[in-house]
Amino acid sequence: MANDHIDLTVEPGEVHALLGENGAGKSTLMNQLYGLLQPDEGEIVVDGQVRTFRSPRDAIAAGIGMVHQHFMLVPVFTVAENIALGAEKVRAGFLDRRRARREVLEVSERYGLPVDPDALIENLPVGAQQRVEIIKALTRDVDLLILDEPTAVLTPQETEELLGVMRGLSDAGKSIVFITHKLKEVKAIADRITVIRRGRTVATASPDTAEEELAALMVGRAVSLEVDKAPAEPGREVLTVSGLMVDDDRGVRAVDNVDLTVHAGEVLGIAGVQGNGQTELVEAIMGLRRPAAGSIRVDNEDLTGMSTKQILRSGIGYVPEDRSLDGVVKEFTVAENLVLDQYDRPPYGNAFQLDPGAVAASARERVEQFDIRTSSPDATVSTLSGGNQQKVVVARELSRPLRLFVAAQPTRGVDVGSIEFIHRRIIHEREVGTAVLVVSSELDEVVGLADRIAVMYRGRILAIVPPDTPREELGLLMAGITESRPGAGATEPATEEGTK
Amino acid sequence: MTGVSTATAEQSAPTAAPVRFWDRQRRLGVGLVLIGLVATILFGALAAAETARFTLSEDAEGAALSINGQLGAILFGVVALAAGGLLLAGLLRAYQTLVLSLGILAFVLSFLCWQVAGKFLPLVDTASGTLELAVPLILGALAGVLGERSGVVNVAIEGQFLMGAFGAALVGTMATSVWAGVISAAVGGVLIAAILAVLAIRYLVDQVVVGIVLNLLALGVTGFLYERLMQPDAQAYNQPPKMPEWRIPGLADIPVVGPVLFHTNGLVWLALILVFVVHFGLTRTRWGLRTRAVGEHPTAADTVGVRVRGLRYLNVLLGGVIAGAGGAYFTLVATGSFNKNMTSGAGFIALAALIFGRWTPFGALGAALFFGFAQKLATYLSAVGSPVPSQFLNMLPYLATIVAVAGLVGRVRAPAADGQPYIKS
């Protein structure tokens, strides 16, 4: 059960934060409010009237709009087309495109949300796409706007801006439900906070509640928000990336002349907004994508041209960013997933057969050691929660001696409890002298784990800075602005982009 | 907005696109130079140095465009070569498509000069034959456009053709009315479409598999009924009236174009009008916007209140009507009676036209005309006893589709949700 007797009241003009971990049931609740899911029990009351929402149509008619976590925009349509869709104005049987454009511009001006109505969605950055989503809801005259994890894809500056827009909307009398798991944002904007845990409302709090207290409410026990770690003692150079160029699937340069070194016993964190080449960089290191130029060396051994299997076996561990696509085989059991990289080698098997006894024995051990919450090692991975699936991946990768550990978005979609655990394992790996490369779009995570932070923007490393660098400065770097740090390794002045 | 946000607003724009020497234009150029060489040298050498006559009338007499066959083959071959050279040199990038079309046209003309040298090719007959052969392809491809733009792959065009052809012959004969035939052809197409729609949309069965099964089903059902019903008593069941030809006075007197376009049967007009209707429908109407949205990103359409499944049903069924009507062409226009498996793969050529035409109505029209021309030429070549086996020309649609799908001629991009059933989460 994703929602168990939840009560939620939102007042007019209120910014109501819905706080909860991944999988707590926030999105499920909102999808019911938006008519995408039907409740088994309970009722929805809008302006004193009981309503049933069979589809989003009903919700829209009742004045409810939603900005989904994954944008609901047709990539090959223009902004105006996307906004008109579903509420098209027709003149003489044909779409009234001029009116659609005008409406977009009107709303865009009234609420300070700049967009080009004729731009194709696929050519717009995520920040602009989000503005389109908000305008889409506003043109439908909503009284209640639901924002589902809207800041997950934004830079700190874009987040600031979004919070400003939200304030403006609430001043204009719109109610906002703001779904998030980020405590700082909640405290910055919310008028009231409802905390949800395991499908139940656990508390309604005011925004002056301490962060630690909110976190404890969210998780159900006291949690440490900081990662405990001793200063790093970097050893020899393990990973050396030089002059690396990598193209993405469309043949566009995604990684542009990147130089990096990671030493034994240190964590290098790569910060940056998603889609700035981090994925391609990691794929190139793991042999999943052929670099266009440059070299990747581990202990002076060139990895370029080696197969992923060879790379993994040479003592490199890898947590891929998309768990369900690359991390686990969901239909396989936990035990099977734990030996995906070792199944053809003793003690688990050889080229011809598996040794189920050895596989099961090692699985029992790993499940214990990595605190994987599963009914049995023989349960399929699809029955596990996101956090426990991720622990399976981490357990598998950390079960062999490593020289280098590459973790991409290691805690995406993972509950706070598991995040703590995974972070501790990563730091432990550093302590035993492994070189660790962590890529994350969560700035908190990079700052917490890394001994040095490389900020990646448009395929380049703009700067490598210590983790105590002010947030503001990191945020600017993530947005490609380097003026504040002259000579920090930027190869291209950011103002040039700003004028485009 | 602040300066900061404008800077971030560009962040996902591509990082300096790499300049590749062997880009699409140059690859196309190489291809064109190669076929230009074939035309100039091979066709030029093989062509007889006799006059090739392209006549405006039905026979060898009367007004004609004439050229020495060998000279023509070489001349047009050189034109193709030159067009290829332009592309290869990276010139005239803005007119890339035009230069490419010109080059391919020159290659075709060079081929014709070789083949027609010492003989004659009636232009009007070729043009109207091309158009008539293209009619079922146009209708079939349009049916595909409707389905696939809304996200349902329709591999069952062949089966819809067969059911349409069969229905037209059966009901047309029994009611002694062409129009009753056409209507029941549409019904036949809708029957197949309905099964496809229910299995694909409601029961989420793999759409390609369903399509193939439906083709076999249509083949079996019509084949069985043909043997049991039509063959024993053809007069009662398999002698539909032929579709009448209409002539628009005035317009029909324009040379070449007149007799081709304005002295012909209703299905030709229907097909051509539908191309425009579907095009404007898709691009300019509420239905079209929603159809495209449903085919590209059904969840997005659903969240703004578009009925995804309903729209898919509607489009697949409409496609059934159109493809069924296309099937009527085979019995009411082309032959005058139904025969077992008489469509012999035309539905797959229509599918090829759909892909070659990049899922657009006008693209489909162009592709269908091109394939129709190839078929017409194949009959002409075997009639004049050409050394080129007509099978080569019959392979052309499939060859062209492979080339198109391989991405050599522009980027072929199917609707993003094509073939994916929509499951509400």
Interface residues (C-beta under 8 A of the other chain):
Chain A: N31 Y34 L36 L37 S55 P56 R57 I60 M66 H68 F71 M72 L73 V74 P75 V76 F77 E81 N82 A84 L85 G86 A87 E88 V90 G93 F94 L95 G112 P114 N123 L124 P125 V126 G127 A128 K136 T155 Q157 E158 E161 D247 R250 G251 V252 R253 A254 D256 V273 G275 N276 G277 A292 Y457 R458 G459 L476 A479 G480 I481 A494 T495 E497 G498 K500
Chain B: M1 T2 G3 V4 S5 T6 A7 T8 A9 E10 Q11 S12 A13 P14 T15 A16 A17 P18 R20 F280 R284 T285 R286 L289 R290 R292 A293 E296 H297 T299 A300 A301 D302 T303 V304 G305 V306 R307 A416 K424 S425
